[in-house]
Every structure is written in C-alpha cells, then in structure tokens.
Amino acid sequence: MYKENTIWTAVFNADKAAIDELINHDPHVVDTRRAVGECPIHMLFLYGTEAHLDIARDLLVRFPLIATQIYNKP
C-alpha cells in the first residue's frame, strides 16, 4: 500500500519508533499531505486503534498546530 520507510507506512503500522525517527530527521514530516490532502494526524485518527490514538495524542502534545490541519489538496 505504502512505500517502505515513509511516514505513511509508519502511521499505517502504528509504528511509534519509526514515526519518532522520521520526525527527528525532519520535523516537517507531520505536515506531509497525500492525494486528497490528508495529513498523518488525520490518518492516525481514522485508523482509530488504541495504538494509533496514543501516537496521535503524543503528536498533538509535541506539535499542537497540527490540531488545526484540515483536509485540502496539496
């Protein structure tokens, strides 16, 4: 579904360690958008498992401005 070693793969797999590593390399990765304008925070909430929601809560604490991200085309 997603290419290896991307924020999208890490989000899909609820891989907190990979997400943290990607953020450490480039903090703006949390602002990445896909085809319909979704951001990583949107997908974390849409997947909705406890692991995804834990990561979403952590990202909201670390990057509070992502709470205002809306779907829009990139």
C-alpha positions as CSV (number, residue, x, y, z in Angstrom):
1,M,0.0,0.0,0.0
2,Y,2.7,2.5,1.0
3,K,6.4,2.7,0.2
4,E,8.8,1.5,2.8
5,N,10.3,3.9,5.4
6,T,7.7,6.7,4.9
7,I,5.5,8.5,7.4
8,W,2.6,6.8,5.8
9,T,4.0,3.3,6.4
10,A,4.8,4.2,10.0
11,V,1.3,5.6,10.5
12,F,-0.4,2.6,8.9
13,N,1.6,0.2,11.1
14,A,1.2,2.4,14.2
15,D,5.0,2.3,14.5
16,K,5.8,5.0,17.1
17,A,9.6,4.3,16.9
18,A,9.6,4.8,13.1
19,I,7.4,7.9,13.4
20,D,9.8,9.4,16.0
21,E,12.8,8.6,13.9
22,L,11.2,10.3,10.8
23,I,10.3,13.3,12.9
24,N,13.8,13.5,14.3
25,H,15.2,13.5,10.8
26,D,12.6,16.1,9.5
27,P,10.1,17.6,11.9
28,H,8.0,18.9,9.0
29,V,7.1,15.4,8.1
30,V,4.0,15.9,10.3
31,D,2.8,18.4,7.7
32,T,3.1,16.0,4.8
33,R,-0.1,15.6,2.6
34,R,-1.3,12.8,0.4
35,A,-3.5,12.9,-2.7
36,V,-6.8,14.2,-1.1
37,G,-5.0,16.4,1.4
38,E,-4.8,14.1,4.4
39,C,-2.0,14.6,6.9
40,P,-0.6,11.9,9.2
41,I,-2.7,13.1,12.2
42,H,-5.9,12.6,10.1
43,M,-4.9,9.0,9.3
44,L,-4.0,8.2,12.9
45,F,-7.5,9.2,14.0
46,L,-9.1,7.4,11.1
47,Y,-7.4,4.1,11.8
48,G,-8.5,4.7,15.4
49,T,-6.9,1.8,17.2
50,E,-5.6,2.4,20.7
51,A,-2.0,2.4,19.3
52,H,-2.9,4.9,16.6
53,L,-4.7,7.2,19.1
54,D,-1.8,7.0,21.6
55,I,0.5,8.2,18.8
56,A,-2.0,10.9,17.8
57,R,-2.1,12.2,21.4
58,D,1.7,12.3,21.6
59,L,1.9,14.2,18.3
60,L,-0.7,16.7,19.4
61,V,1.3,17.4,22.6
62,R,4.5,17.8,20.6
63,F,3.0,19.7,17.6
64,P,-0.1,21.5,18.8
65,L,-0.7,23.3,15.5
66,I,-1.4,20.0,13.7
67,A,-4.8,20.1,15.6
68,T,-5.9,22.7,13.1
69,Q,-4.9,20.9,9.9
70,I,-7.8,20.4,7.6
71,Y,-8.1,18.2,4.5
72,N,-7.2,20.2,1.4
73,K,-5.4,19.4,-1.7
74,P,-1.6,19.7,-1.5
